[in-house]
């Protein structure tokens, strides 16, 4: 473990080109997919949590089911859709970072929706009653609801990012873990471990945990600052 | 101010049947009755929070301001909460003065106590101008001093704007102190309406007498 930790430090300091490429692909994939999932999922979650209509409970149940989608099932679905026999084969996205991002968005958007829906459903009835009592427009009420949800939006983003950076099943299926192209931290760890290079695997694991820790600290500090 | 007749049904049970009614502008009308008589339902339907069975909203002519029983404190300062309703620094200062919440101006509204939230919510609502003001137990969470301040502010607001006020209250003393008119609701029906003195001291219906006897009014 100690040697792996030293190896991790050495790897970072050495400026190893392959490691830097893996870090870049990981960062691009995780940040893009988590931000997209937040932009799509947060308004849907807020809308679902603040409205009462026929079929709402069914939508909530469907979303909760999607929250538990096994990554490999998601990977398989996108593999079939974009492979040579799939309807989207002409897009030629299989084994690219783009398809990895799309698969991750599909995986983590329901998590964002679920979190936002639960929080919003708790505050919306009182908040909207108060807003309507003052004659606020629907748009002003929705913007205010967004302001009330700043804190959970950060929590939802953290969850989304954590899932994105740690995910391996879907990205390895649709990305193919191609060196210098679609290899990310998690798939690289798997490759090194399969080759018996545990030290390098652990080193990458330490870097992955460190990166995740840094992002979490950053978001938590921002969250605290905004909630003051 | 005319209010159209409506009914409200929850789970196939009629919880309120309200007839055509006229509220007097510039007067406070107290709505009294025991729990489950339909007081809050009346407020919610008139404010458009709940639809009537006839879906004939709006039921009252003109703009409606409504203070729910449990108001929400937006996640910002008390002062910012007031400014949300109307951007008028001088008016906000007057409203906060009236309810003695100036010292809370910079405090976050979602971190206030129940009584403080009630005062902030009343001050915030009264930043706006309405033809009909519906207050659902506005002082239930307040102490005696704050209650009297709130009552003074409500009377001052009516003098300023000439609006009609529907004051839902469990306190008959409060009704006597600030209301001009009163209506008595019983099991979802409007049983009696008249001046406060008529309703509190000379009720005509046995149900009203029984209700008031409990409070030592008759």
Boltz contact constraints between the chains, C-beta under 6 A:
constraints:
  - contact:
      token1: [A, 126]
      token2: [B, 72]
      max_distance: 6.0
  - contact:
      token1: [A, 127]
      token2: [B, 72]
      max_distance: 6.0
  - contact:
      token1: [A, 129]
      token2: [B, 49]
      max_distance: 6.0
  - contact:
      token1: [A, 129]
      token2: [B, 68]
      max_distance: 6.0
  - contact:
      token1: [A, 130]
      token2: [B, 71]
      max_distance: 6.0
  - contact:
      token1: [A, 130]
      token2: [B, 72]
      max_distance: 6.0
  - contact:
      token1: [A, 133]
      token2: [B, 66]
      max_distance: 6.0
  - contact:
      token1: [A, 134]
      token2: [B, 85]
      max_distance: 6.0
  - contact:
      token1: [A, 134]
      token2: [B, 128]
      max_distance: 6.0
  - contact:
      token1: [A, 148]
      token2: [B, 75]
      max_distance: 6.0
